Amino acid sequence: MKRFKERVKTIKAILLCIEERPAQYTPLLRAVLRDSTPWVTQSTIHWLLTESYVERPGRGTYRITERGRRLLQAIAA
């Protein structure tokens, strides 16, 4: 259960970082590393991409999708 809560915390941190505007990979990683490890952060970003919560409009740039916004609202509630 502890790992699940940590993963949800990482997901929330990533989505909050890109909620207002797209972010580059390195600044995004630095912002999330306060609450997570590099491996967890990288694997979470990959999972968010494959599940269409986040999209990559350009190389190294990440943007939240509408589906990601709904997930963020559900996590925040």
C-alpha positions in Angstrom: 0.0 0.0 0.0 2.9 2.3 0.7 4.2 2.0 -2.9 0.8 2.7 -4.3 0.5 5.9 -2.3 4.0 6.9 -3.4 3.1 6.3 -7.0 -0.1 8.3 -6.8 1.9 11.1 -5.2 4.3 11.0 -8.1 1.5 11.0 -10.7 -0.1 14.0 -9.0 3.2 15.9 -8.9 3.8 15.3 -12.6 0.3 16.3 -13.7 0.4 19.4 -11.5 3.8 20.4 -13.1 2.3 20.3 -16.6 -1.2 21.4 -15.8 -0.8 25.1 -16.8 1.7 24.7 -19.6 3.8 22.0 -21.3 7.1 21.3 -19.7 10.5 20.0 -20.9 11.7 16.7 -19.5 14.6 17.9 -17.4 12.7 20.7 -15.5 9.8 18.3 -15.0 12.2 15.6 -13.7 13.8 18.1 -11.3 10.5 19.3 -10.0 9.2 15.8 -9.3 12.4 14.4 -7.8 11.7 16.3 -4.6 9.0 13.6 -3.9 10.3 10.6 -5.8 13.2 8.7 -7.2 14.5 9.0 -10.8 13.4 5.5 -11.7 9.8 5.9 -10.3 9.5 9.3 -12.0 10.7 8.0 -15.4 8.5 4.9 -15.3 5.5 7.0 -14.2 6.0 9.4 -17.1 6.1 6.4 -19.4 2.9 5.0 -18.0 1.1 8.3 -18.3 2.2 8.5 -21.9 1.0 4.9 -22.7 -2.3 5.5 -21.0 -2.9 8.8 -22.8 -2.9 11.0 -19.7 0.1 12.9 -21.1 1.2 13.6 -24.6 4.4 14.6 -26.3 3.8 17.3 -28.8 7.5 17.7 -29.5 10.8 16.0 -28.5 11.2 16.1 -24.7 8.1 18.2 -24.2 5.1 16.9 -22.2 1.6 18.2 -22.1 -1.4 17.0 -20.1 -4.4 15.7 -22.0 -8.1 16.1 -21.1 -8.0 12.6 -19.7 -5.1 13.6 -17.6 -7.0 16.6 -16.2 -9.8 14.3 -15.1 -7.3 12.0 -13.4 -5.8 14.9 -11.6 -9.2 16.0 -10.4 -10.0 12.5 -9.2 -6.6 12.3 -7.3 -7.0 15.7 -5.8 -10.5 15.0 -4.5 
